[in-house]
Amino acid sequence: MEWCISMPKVELHAHLNGSVRDSTLLELAKDLGDKGIIVFSDVEHVILKNDRSLSEVFKLFDLIHILTTDHSIVSRITKEVVEDFAAENVVYLELRTTPKRNDSKGMTKRSYMEAVITGLRRVCTVDIDCASDDINPRKETSSCIDNISNGLSRKKIYVRLLLSIDRRETLEAAMETVKLALEMRGAGVVGIDLSGNPRVGDWKTFLPALVFAREQGLRVTLHCGEVPNHEEIHSMLDFHPDRIGHACCLRDDAWKKLKSMKIPVEICLTSNIRTSTISSVDVHHFAELYRLKHPLTLCTDDSGVFSTSLSKEYAIAANAFNLGKAEMFQLARNAVDFTFAEELVIRQLKQLFDVAEEELLLH
């Protein structure tokens, strides 16, 4: 576990609101309880648990939904989530979130995202590159490369944003999210995610918005195969998204299509087990995809809700699938190629991994 923490890592499937610290949830829930907005005793024991049941997970999400209608709380959560990932040597983070509208709180989708960006700008424990406009092509040698070899240097993390379309939304709302993503490209928005309850709605409802996003140069990732909806799974694969998340419930014909198309898969081991999508880690499809050298990356999904971290996910994979240090390092390095980052950032990350390899594997 200690070595997994020390290794540089790339996180490509992390939901902002599912990655909140338990301590922050406890503090904010107590405040809501004092104000009479919630009954604190109803959620206290859920927050304090590390092995939450699926029903308790949903109860926690209900609480988080209430909390994230406040701009200042959204900014605080964003800041803390980024700092937590950076503390375990995540060097590149794609953070996804659904822009929220709450008229009673004066919150628009834009003001929600502005609160997220405010949170990014307030990160103070590490150096952060959180906007594509921050990239200076003349600075080819990034300070993050020095972080491995110079113990006195501050850590650096690149953060890019994905705006999520919720399956409960209308096409009109989805188009609004895509247009907002395009307007906020300079602030680090690089792509669109389709997520939400997989049993709700028809994904084709949002196809015009996803096609428009792609035509405008945004990258697209889809939550795919969370439940056994085989017609939808095939349709999603035919769209050929840049990545898919989970891919748990694919039949043989869909597996064959996925493998032939080489679509990278965002693997979330703990999440899949906790939600009972996969019965146990030893039968997880990670093993087959890894054996076939299919593009994949380990991710957390909701590190707060599922009481995990990216380092823990690597440790779980190492133990369950007998991966050595060199194999885990290569798995982390490969993830750089599946990011939605700018080419300059990709080059800088690869340089960072080259330096880290000498420090962690060759010495």
C-alpha positions in Angstrom: 0.0 0.0 0.0 2.8 2.4 0.8 4.4 1.8 -2.6 1.0 2.3 -4.3 0.7 5.7 -2.6 4.2 6.7 -3.7 3.6 5.8 -7.3 2.3 8.6 -9.6 -1.2 7.9 -10.7 -3.8 9.1 -13.2 -7.5 9.2 -12.2 -10.1 9.3 -15.0 -13.4 8.4 -13.4 -14.0 10.4 -10.2 -17.4 12.0 -9.4 -16.9 15.2 -7.5 -19.9 14.8 -5.2 -19.1 11.2 -4.5 -15.5 12.0 -3.4 -16.3 14.2 -0.4 -14.4 13.6 2.9 -16.4 11.9 5.6 -15.2 14.5 8.1 -16.6 17.3 5.9 -19.9 15.4 5.4 -20.2 15.0 9.2 -19.6 18.7 9.9 -21.9 19.9 7.2 -24.7 17.4 8.1 -24.5 18.5 11.8 -24.9 22.1 10.6 -28.0 21.1 8.6 -29.3 19.2 11.6 -28.9 22.3 13.8 -30.9 24.3 11.3 -33.6 21.7 11.2 -33.1 20.9 7.5 -32.3 17.2 8.1 -32.5 14.9 11.1 -28.8 14.5 11.9 -29.2 11.1 13.7 -30.6 9.6 10.5 -27.3 10.1 8.6 -24.6 10.2 11.3 -24.1 6.5 11.6 -24.0 6.2 7.8 -21.3 8.8 7.5 -19.2 7.1 10.2 -19.4 3.7 8.5 -16.6 2.5 6.1 -18.5 -0.5 4.7 -21.8 1.1 3.6 -24.6 -1.0 2.2 -26.1 -0.1 -1.2 -29.1 1.5 0.5 -26.8 3.5 2.8 -24.8 4.6 -0.2 -28.0 6.1 -1.7 -28.8 7.7 1.6 -25.4 9.4 1.5 -26.0 10.6 -2.0 -29.3 12.2 -0.9 -27.4 14.1 1.8 -24.7 15.2 -0.7 -27.4 16.4 -3.1 -28.8 18.7 -0.4 -25.3 20.0 0.5 -24.3 20.8 -3.1 -27.0 23.4 -3.6 -24.8 25.9 -1.8 -22.0 27.7 -3.8 -19.6 28.0 -1.0 -19.9 24.3 -0.1 -19.4 23.3 -3.7 -16.1 25.3 -3.7 -15.0 23.8 -0.4 -15.7 20.3 -1.5 -13.9 20.8 -4.8 -10.8 22.2 -3.1 -10.7 19.3 -0.6 -11.2 16.6 -3.2 -8.4 17.8 -5.3 -6.1 18.1 -2.4 -6.9 14.6 -1.3 -6.1 13.1 -4.6 -2.9 15.1 -4.8 -1.9 13.8 -1.3 -1.7 10.3 -2.7 0.3 11.3 -5.7 -2.4 11.5 -8.3 -0.7 13.7 -10.9 -3.6 14.0 -13.3 -7.2 14.1 -12.3 -10.3 14.3 -14.5 -13.1 15.3 -12.2 -16.7 14.9 -13.4 -19.8 16.6 -12.1 -23.3 17.4 -13.2 -23.9 21.1 -13.3 -26.9 21.8 -11.0 -29.7 24.3 -11.2 -31.6 25.3 -8.0 -33.7 28.4 -8.5 -34.5 28.7 -4.8 -30.8 29.0 -4.0 -30.1 31.3 -7.0 -27.9 28.5 -8.5 -27.6 28.1 -12.3 -25.6 25.5 -14.1 -23.0 28.2 -14.8 -22.8 29.5 -11.3 -22.5 25.9 -10.0 -19.5 25.4 -12.4 -18.1 28.7 -11.4 -18.2 27.5 -7.8 -16.3 24.4 -8.8 -13.6 26.5 -10.6 -13.4 28.8 -7.5 -12.6 25.7 -5.5 -9.9 24.6 -7.9 -8.3 28.1 -7.7 -8.3 27.8 -3.9 -6.2 24.6 -3.8 -3.2 25.6 -1.7 -1.4 22.4 -0.5 -0.1 21.6 -4.0 0.6 23.4 -7.3 -2.3 23.0 -9.6 -2.8 23.4 -13.3 -6.6 23.6 -13.7 -7.1 25.3 -17.0 -6.0 24.8 -20.5 -5.2 28.5 -20.7 -2.6 28.0 -18.0 -0.5 25.9 -20.3 2.4 27.9 -21.6 3.9 26.1 -24.7 7.3 27.6 -23.9 7.5 25.9 -20.6 8.1 22.5 -21.9 9.9 21.4 -18.7 7.1 21.4 -16.1 7.9 21.8 -12.4 5.9 18.6 -11.8 8.8 16.6 -13.3 11.1 17.8 -10.5 8.7 16.6 -7.8 10.0 13.1 -8.0 13.7 13.9 -7.7 13.5 16.8 -5.4 11.8 16.1 -2.1 11.6 19.8 -1.3 9.5 20.6 -4.3 5.8 21.0 -4.0 3.6 18.4 -5.6 1.8 19.4 -8.8 -1.5 18.0 -10.1 -3.2 18.7 -13.4 -7.0 18.8 -13.1 -9.4 18.8 -16.0 -13.2 18.8 -15.8 -15.9 16.7 -17.4 -19.5 17.9 -17.4 -22.0 15.1 -16.8 -25.4 14.8 -18.4 -27.8 13.1 -16.0 -30.1 10.4 -17.6 -33.0 12.0 -15.9 -32.6 15.2 -17.9 -34.2 16.3 -21.1 -32.3 16.7 -24.4 -32.7 20.5 -24.0 -31.0 20.4 -20.6 -28.3 18.1 -22.0 -27.6 20.6 -24.9 -27.4 23.4 -22.3 -24.7 21.4 -20.5 -22.7 20.8 -23.7 -22.9 24.5 -24.6 -21.7 25.4 -21.1 -18.8 23.0 -21.5 -17.8 24.6 -24.7 -18.0 28.1 -23.1 -15.8 26.9 -20.3 -13.1 25.2 -22.2 -10.5 27.7 -21.2 -11.2 26.9 -17.6 -10.2 23.3 -18.0 -13.4 21.6 -19.3 -12.3 18.9 -21.7 -15.2 16.5 -22.1 -18.8 15.3 -21.5 -19.9 12.3 -19.5 -23.3 10.5 -19.6 -24.2 9.1 -16.2 -27.0 8.7 -13.7 -29.3 5.9 -12.8 -28.8 3.4 -15.7 -32.4 2.2 -15.3 -33.8 5.6 -16.0 -34.4 7.1 -19.5 -33.1 6.1 -22.9 -29.5 7.1 -23.7 -30.5 7.8 -27.3 -32.4 10.8 -26.0 -29.1 12.5 -25.5 -27.4 11.3 -28.8 -27.9 14.7 -30.6 -26.1 16.5 -27.6 -23.3 13.9 -27.6 -22.8 14.1 -31.3 -22.8 17.9 -31.1 -20.2 17.8 -28.3 -18.0 15.5 -30.4 -18.3 17.7 -33.5 -17.2 20.7 -31.4 -14.0 18.9 -30.3 -15.1 17.7 -26.8 -14.3 14.2 -25.8 -17.0 11.9 -24.6 -17.2 9.1 -22.0 -20.3 7.0 -21.3 -21.4 5.0 -18.2 -22.0 1.8 -20.1 -23.1 -1.7 -19.0 -23.9 -1.0 -15.4 -27.0 -3.0 -15.9 -27.8 -5.8 -18.5 -29.4 -3.6 -21.2 -27.9 -5.3 -24.2 -29.5 -3.2 -26.9 -28.3 -0.1 -25.2 -24.8 -1.5 -24.7 -24.4 -2.3 -28.4 -25.8 1.1 -29.4 -23.3 2.9 -27.1 -20.4 0.9 -28.5 -21.5 1.8 -32.0 -21.3 5.4 -31.1 -17.6 4.7 -30.4 -17.1 6.9 -27.3 -13.6 7.9 -26.3 -13.9 5.9 -23.2 -16.6 3.9 -21.3 -17.1 3.5 -17.6 -17.7 0.2 -15.8 -18.6 -2.2 -18.6 -19.9 -4.8 -16.1 -22.8 -6.4 -17.9 -21.6 -7.2 -21.4 -22.6 -10.4 -23.1 -20.1 -12.3 -25.3 -21.1 -10.4 -28.5 -20.7 -7.0 -26.8 -17.3 -8.1 -25.3 -16.2 -9.1 -28.8 -17.2 -5.7 -30.2 -15.6 -3.8 -27.3 -12.3 -5.6 -27.7 -12.3 -5.1 -31.5 -12.9 -1.4 -31.1 -10.2 -1.0 -28.4 -12.4 1.5 -26.4 -10.6 2.2 -23.1 -12.5 1.1 -20.1 -12.6 3.0 -16.7 -12.4 0.2 -14.1 -13.9 0.8 -10.7 -13.3 -2.4 -8.6 -14.6 -1.3 -5.2 -17.6 0.5 -6.6 -18.6 -2.6 -8.7 -18.4 -4.9 -5.7 -20.2 -2.5 -3.3 -23.0 -1.9 -5.7 -23.2 -5.7 -6.3 -22.7 -5.2 -10.1 -19.9 -7.7 -9.8 -20.2 -10.5 -7.2 -16.5 -10.5 -6.1 -13.2 -9.1 -7.2 -11.8 -12.5 -8.3 -14.4 -12.7 -11.1 -14.0 -9.1 -12.2 -13.6 -8.5 -15.9 -10.4 -6.5 -15.2 -8.6 -9.8 -15.3 -9.6 -10.7 -18.9 -9.2 -7.2 -20.2 -5.8 -6.9 -18.6 -4.7 -10.3 -20.0 -5.7 -9.2 -23.5 -3.9 -5.9 -23.1 -7.1 -4.1 -23.7 -6.9 -0.3 -22.9 -8.0 0.2 -19.3 -7.4 2.3 -16.3 -8.1 1.9 -12.6 -10.4 4.5 -11.0 -12.3 5.2 -7.8 -15.7 6.3 -9.1 -16.8 7.7 -5.7 -13.9 7.6 -3.3 -15.8 9.1 -0.4 -19.0 7.1 -0.7 -17.2 3.8 -1.2 -14.4 4.5 1.3 -11.6 4.0 -1.1 -8.7 5.8 -2.8 -6.9 5.3 -6.1 -3.9 3.8 -4.1 -6.3 1.3 -2.6 -7.7 0.4 -6.0 -4.1 -0.4 -7.2 -3.4 -2.4 -4.0 -6.6 -4.4 -4.5 -5.7 -5.1 -8.2 -2.2 -6.1 -7.2 -3.4 -8.6 -4.6 -6.4 -10.0 -6.5 -4.6 -10.4 -9.9 -1.0 -11.0 -8.7 0.5 -7.8 -10.2 4.0 -6.8 -9.4 5.3 -3.3 -8.9 6.5 -3.0 -12.5 3.1 -4.1 -13.8 1.2 -1.6 -11.6 3.5 1.2 -12.7 3.0 0.4 -16.3 -0.8 0.3 -15.7 -0.6 3.8 -14.2 1.6 5.0 -17.0 -0.6 3.6 -19.7 -3.5 5.7 -18.4 -1.8 8.9 -19.6 -2.7 7.8 -23.2 -6.4 7.6 -22.3 -6.7 11.1 -20.8 -8.6 13.9 -22.5 -5.7 16.3 -21.8 -3.8 18.6 -24.2 -0.8 17.1 -26.1 1.6 19.2 -24.1 0.2 17.9 -20.8 0.4 14.3 -22.1 4.1 14.9 -22.9 4.8 16.3 -19.5 3.1 13.5 -17.8 5.1 10.9 -19.7 8.3 12.7 -18.7 7.2 12.6 -15.1 6.6 8.8 -15.3 10.0 8.4 -16.9 11.7 10.1 -14.0 9.5 8.2 -11.5 10.4 4.9 -13.0 14.1 5.5 -12.3 13.3 6.5 -8.7 10.8 3.8 -7.9 11.8 0.8 -10.0 15.4 1.0 -11.0 17.0 2.2 -7.7 
